[in-house]
Amino acid sequence: MHSGHGGAGAVSFRRERYVPRGGPDGGDGGRGGDVVVKVRQNLKTLAHLSGKTRLTAENGAQGEGRKRHGRDGQDYVLEVPPGTTISDVETGELLLDTAADAGTADAEDVVLLRGGRGGKGNTHFKSSTHQAPRFAQPGEPGEQRTLHIELKLIADVGLVGLPNAGKSSLLQALTAAHPKVGNYPFTTRVPHLGVLRYYDQDVVLADIPGIIEGAAGGAGLGHQFLRHISRTAVLALLIDVTDEDPAATYATLLGELNAYNGELGRKRRIVVGSKCDLDPDGNLLSTVRTACATERVIGVSSAARTGLDELVRAIGELVTPAVDQEGVTDEF
C-alpha cells in the first residue's frame, strides 16, 4: 500500500507577443493523494478487500505553464469495520486499532500514509543573477508500507466450546440472531454476533466456531477463530452434559486459550452445561460441576429453554456488575 507521489514542478517560460523575455512561469506540481482510513459502522467484514493486494492513492499531476498548479491526487479511502487493526508487516508496529471507534457513529478519518508534496516550478528559482532557470523540483515520493489488516470482533461475551457443543443454539435462544444450527461438527464456520438486552443495556454475544485440541497452533483454523475472542470481556465455556469426559474437555478449552494468549485464560468466565434436556435427572450436569469444581456452572437447554434466566443474570453480573437489578425481571 502506498500514497501518491507528488507531481513535478514545470519548467516553462512566458511566451507572448511583444514580451520577448517574459521570464519563468512554471507551476507547482500537485500533492500526492493520502491513504485515509474510514471506520464504517455498517461494515461487518473485510470481504470488500478480498483479492486486493495493492492499494494505491493517486499521484499528483505535473505543474504547467502560466503558473498553473498541477491537480492534487485523489486520496485512497480504506473503509473498514469497527474492530479492525492495521499493523506494519516488516516492523510489527501497530499503526491503528479501531476498537475505540466501536460506537454508533462513524469515527473521524485517520490519515495512514501521507502523499508526497508536489515539486516547485521554475518560477520559484528566479533571481537577479539567474533570471531564466531551466530546472524545477521533482515531486516527493509517497509513503509505502506492507500492511496487515485484521478484523477482531468486538463483543462482551464470547461463547467458547468444542464443535457441536450447542453455541449457535444458545445464541439463537438468547438473542434475535439466527446462526446456522446443525447436528454435525463445525456447523459454524464464521463468528456470529447477537445482542442480549440486559436491563437498559445491550450485551453483545459472539458465537465462535468450535475449538479443537491444537487450535492455538492453528489446527482447525484455530488462529482465525481464537483472535475473535481476544477483545471479549467475559468467556462462556460451553460443555455438552453428554460429553463422556467433561474434565478433559474443560482442560482442553483452558489449555488452548492459555496457549494462544495468556490473557484469555485470565478473563472472567462462566461454565455452561448445555443440552440439559438430555439429562432429565441432573446426574450428567453434576458430573460437569465436579469436573469444573472451581467454576460457576449453570445448566441450560436451548431446546427446552430452561436455565436461560439464570444464565442471563450471571452474564449480566459479569459484564455489567454495577447495574441496579432491583425490580427488574428477565423475559424471553
Secondary structure, DSSP 4 states (H G I P E B T S, - for coil): -BPPPPPPPP--B--BTTBTT--B-PPPPPPPPPEEEEE-TT---SGGGTT----BPPPPPPPBTTTBPPPPPPPEEEEE-TTEEEEETTT--EEEEGGGG-SSSPPPPEEEEPPPPPPPPGGGG--SS-SS----PPPPP--B--EEEEE----SEEEEESTTSSHHHHHHHHSS------SSTT---S-EEEEEEETTEEEEEEEPPPP-TTGGGTGGGHHHHHGGGTT-SEEEEEEETT-S-HHHHHHHHHHHHHHH-HHHHTSEEEEEEE-GGG-TTSHHHHHHHHHTTTS-EEE-BTTTTBSHHHHHHHHHHHH-TT---TT-----
